[in-house]
Amino acid sequence: MLVIKNLHVSVRDKKQDVKTILQGINLTIKAGEVHAIMGPNGSGKSTLANVLAGREGYDITQGEILLNGENIIEMLPEMRAAKGLFLAFQYPVEIPGVNNMYFLKAALNSLRKHHDLPPLDAMDFLKLAKKKIKEVGMDEQLLSRAVNEGFSGGEKKRNEIFQMLMLEPTLAILDEIDSGLDIDALQKVAAGINLLRRPDRSIVMVTHYQRLLNEVVPDVVHVMVNGKIIKSGGKELAFELEEKGYGWLGVDENIT
Amino acid sequence: MIQRWPTSREEKWKYTSLGALSQKTFAPSAPVALDFYPHDWGISFVFVNGFFNADLSDLHLLPKEVVALSLSQALKTHADLICLYGSREFDINQYPFAASNTASLSDGLFLYVPKQCVIESPIHLTFYSTEQNDFMSCPRNIIVADTESEITLIEDYRANFDVTGYFTNAVTELTTKHCAKIHYVKIQDEHRTATHFSHVFVNQSAGSHVDTFFVDKGASLSRSELVVHLSEPDAVCDMKGLVFLEHAGQQVDHQVVADHAAPGCSSRMVYKGVLKTQSTSVFNGKVLVRPIASETVSHQESHYLMLSPHAEVNTQPQLEIYADNVKCTHGATIGSLAQEAYFYLRSRGMDAADASAMLMHAFVSDVLSAVSDPAMREYLLMRIDHVEH
């Protein structure tokens, strides 16, 4: 599904000084697998998620990102989406004036067009949306509001999962989908993620906490520090991190 | 045509150069025979190259008690009413183009809505330019809404695709008597080679309500002066404008004046624009609160979105307040597309063009959703999206 080879990424700060964030990431995610990426703040987890989705402002200085064998580094974000990639944003964007349902219908029909499928009409779309929105326990009225505008933190995160279920990506990257969620919301979000799991789909979860991983059990856990993956293991690795922090891996815990 | 051309040394003309225009000569417009013009809706008056065409118009929804005549006809039969409401002499220094309109008047609409007459259907004035090139037409509309009457009026400028280089120099006078209401929409979708100048003078009596909605998307150079006189107490004027520029070199200049000359009136200006290419937009919003106009409430804002690094926006509030106990606010923003939202939409699969179109709609959506009549809102949206040339 996804193969990342020796990925080096840097950004320029306000003073135009170059800062290297990812320093040789290697990662292979097979179809059907769920991976968790954990690590201290500032280790580059969100950068990796954003680089995968094609956000501008990052310099990829070395390496390859292969999605189903195709290098996507030069690909526009909408093309990546068409190839099945989805990023659930850490901070979902509020878009005043754009109706949530109108937006999602446009998005879904863009993807359908790419796959030579006829656009869904308003009725079929509404039927599908009402079914999926129940699955994440989101208030139906949020459909007719502007995208994320005035949503609570939990509602925004559920809206990301709702979009994911509507768009049915084959590779979902969830950037701190569990941050700012109470226990109930976490369970709904986790249930939504589990609904997406299928042998032909893969999920990458960037998270700080064990609790999401209790609900969505990963196949592989990676620890990322200073732009490198320093350790990978099974789901037990997350328990160890929860218990011991990152110190035992030789990492300064106050690193930012 | 013009005795004395204004120069950029004058505040009102600071950002609009008349150099090119002053070098051109325009033929007078001539009536053109046209067999067909599609009606969008409502009560329709069609003017071709500035002249009223009765055959293309559709007045069957017009109440009988309303006086609606082409200006050329009205001058013969209702000269007294015209003298009462439309006999204004324009100061050639202050309004040189309005004065020039008077001098070379072509035609227009004279509309008198009697007391308490409420017309449900919109009255749609279409000024259509075709066949002739490099001509000048000077439409003049005189609209009077008598006590407690109410109308919706659309003044609409369109052109055939093959007509170039013409010049529209229009003047519209709106008068609302006691507690009357006028909902006024002006759509400027002229040919992209055209020059469009217009003046809209509004004179409001006590308790009257006027809302104006300007849409500008056509013409190479377009300049509108909207001058609202709130001459009696408790009048309300709500002014909105949307500008969409997508052709290189286009310029739209809005000069808006709210003249508070009585106590307890309120005015509100909200103008927004989207500049897709190397184009220029000007907004100069002046609020004049005269010494007598205590308890004035006035709000002004302008917001522009520039999608090209070569676009230019000049926006300035001008507040002249000579009264106490008034509340006047103003604000202006100029920015580019919100990159976060743009990426968000694209990450969901929308291509760059769809995503930016969606964000442009979002940008103007609050102005459009303030239009209370849903049919009018739909119509405006359709006209905004429609590509004529």
Boltz contact constraints between the chains, C-beta under 6 A:
constraints:
  - contact:
      token1: [A, 53]
      token2: [B, 347]
      max_distance: 6.0
  - contact:
      token1: [A, 55]
      token2: [B, 343]
      max_distance: 6.0
  - contact:
      token1: [A, 77]
      token2: [B, 346]
      max_distance: 6.0
  - contact:
      token1: [A, 77]
      token2: [B, 347]
      max_distance: 6.0
  - contact:
      token1: [A, 78]
      token2: [B, 346]
      max_distance: 6.0
  - contact:
      token1: [A, 78]
      token2: [B, 349]
      max_distance: 6.0
  - contact:
      token1: [A, 78]
      token2: [B, 351]
      max_distance: 6.0
  - contact:
      token1: [A, 81]
      token2: [B, 349]
      max_distance: 6.0
  - contact:
      token1: [A, 82]
      token2: [B, 349]
      max_distance: 6.0
  - contact:
      token1: [A, 87]
      token2: [B, 347]
      max_distance: 6.0
  - contact:
      token1: [A, 93]
      token2: [B, 340]
      max_distance: 6.0
  - contact:
      token1: [A, 93]
      token2: [B, 341]
      max_distance: 6.0
  - contact:
      token1: [A, 93]
      token2: [B, 344]
      max_distance: 6.0
  - contact:
      token1: [A, 95]
      token2: [B, 341]
      max_distance: 6.0
  - contact:
      token1: [A, 97]
      token2: [B, 362]
      max_distance: 6.0
  - contact:
      token1: [A, 97]
      token2: [B, 365]
      max_distance: 6.0
  - contact:
      token1: [A, 98]
      token2: [B, 358]
      max_distance: 6.0
  - contact:
      token1: [A, 98]
      token2: [B, 362]
      max_distance: 6.0
  - contact:
      token1: [A, 106]
      token2: [B, 350]
      max_distance: 6.0
  - contact:
      token1: [A, 107]
      token2: [B, 348]
      max_distance: 6.0
  - contact:
      token1: [A, 107]
      token2: [B, 349]
      max_distance: 6.0
  - contact:
      token1: [A, 107]
      token2: [B, 350]
      max_distance: 6.0
  - contact:
      token1: [A, 110]
      token2: [B, 349]
      max_distance: 6.0
  - contact:
      token1: [A, 110]
      token2: [B, 350]
      max_distance: 6.0
  - contact:
      token1: [A, 111]
      token2: [B, 349]
      max_distance: 6.0
